[in-house]
Amino acid sequence: MSERIDAGSVADYENEVGKRFEQFGHRIAVFKIGDTFYALGDRCSHAEASLSEGEIWDGAVECPRHGSAFDLETGQPNALPATKPVPSYAVIVEDGNVYLEVEPREEEE
């Protein structure tokens, strides 16, 4: 059964600036682009850098370490050197608040 993470108020988000959350064994980067929110695993699949610190361009987040880029909707890599996707998560916006839906798992190392 999925769990909900309270990711704060919509008003707490700047456009195209990532925020990082850790809960239920997940490290998640959340991005606001216009009125739409996206959530991806926060670790680059190539270098494990924090994607919440990456730049947003053309529907993707760029890893700050080596420039790999990941589609904000799917987590699929669209620029090398990464070749593996990062997880993507459902985002729900209700009553001015942002929630993430995740499957519980053991804490990541």
C-alpha positions in Angstrom: 0.0 0.0 0.0 1.4 3.4 -0.9 2.2 6.1 1.6 1.8 9.8 1.3 4.6 12.3 2.0 3.5 15.8 2.8 5.8 17.9 0.6 4.6 21.3 1.9 2.5 24.1 0.5 2.3 25.0 -3.2 3.4 28.5 -2.1 6.7 27.1 -0.7 7.9 26.2 -4.2 9.9 28.4 -6.5 9.5 27.8 -10.2 12.2 25.5 -11.6 14.0 25.1 -8.3 14.2 21.6 -6.7 13.3 20.6 -3.2 14.5 17.4 -1.5 12.6 15.1 0.8 13.6 11.9 2.6 10.9 9.6 4.0 9.8 6.0 3.9 13.3 5.0 2.6 13.0 7.3 -0.4 15.1 10.3 -1.3 12.9 12.4 -3.6 13.5 15.6 -5.6 10.3 17.7 -6.3 10.1 20.4 -9.0 7.5 23.0 -9.9 7.3 24.0 -13.6 4.6 26.5 -14.0 1.5 25.0 -12.3 2.8 21.4 -12.7 4.7 19.4 -10.1 7.1 16.5 -10.8 8.9 14.1 -8.4 11.9 11.9 -9.2 14.4 9.9 -7.2 16.9 12.4 -6.0 20.0 10.3 -6.8 21.5 10.5 -10.4 21.7 6.9 -11.6 25.2 7.6 -12.9 27.0 9.5 -10.2 24.5 9.6 -7.3 24.6 13.4 -7.1 21.5 15.2 -5.8 19.1 16.0 -8.7 17.3 18.5 -6.5 20.4 20.7 -7.1 20.2 20.3 -10.8 19.1 22.8 -13.5 15.8 22.5 -15.3 15.7 22.7 -19.1 13.3 21.4 -21.8 11.3 19.1 -19.5 14.3 17.6 -17.9 16.6 18.0 -14.8 20.3 18.0 -15.4 22.6 16.3 -12.9 25.0 18.9 -11.4 27.9 16.5 -11.4 28.3 15.2 -15.0 25.4 16.7 -17.0 23.2 13.6 -17.3 19.6 14.7 -17.8 16.4 12.9 -16.8 12.9 13.4 -18.1 10.7 15.0 -15.4 7.7 12.9 -16.2 9.3 9.5 -16.6 12.7 9.6 -15.0 14.2 8.3 -18.2 17.7 9.5 -19.0 18.0 11.7 -22.1 21.6 12.7 -21.9 24.8 10.7 -21.3 26.6 9.5 -19.3 23.5 8.1 -17.4 21.9 5.1 -19.1 19.5 4.0 -16.3 16.3 5.8 -15.3 15.6 7.2 -11.9 12.3 6.5 -10.1 9.3 8.8 -10.8 6.6 9.4 -8.2 3.0 10.5 -8.3 2.3 14.1 -7.1 -1.0 15.1 -5.8 -2.0 18.7 -5.2 -4.9 19.2 -2.8 -6.2 22.3 -1.1 -2.9 24.2 -1.8 -0.7 21.4 -0.5 1.7 19.0 -2.3 1.8 15.3 -1.6 3.9 12.5 -3.0 2.8 8.9 -3.3 5.5 6.3 -2.6 5.8 2.6 -1.8 7.3 2.1 1.7 10.7 0.3 1.7 13.8 -0.2 3.9 15.9 2.9 4.5 18.5 3.6 1.8 22.1 3.6 2.8 
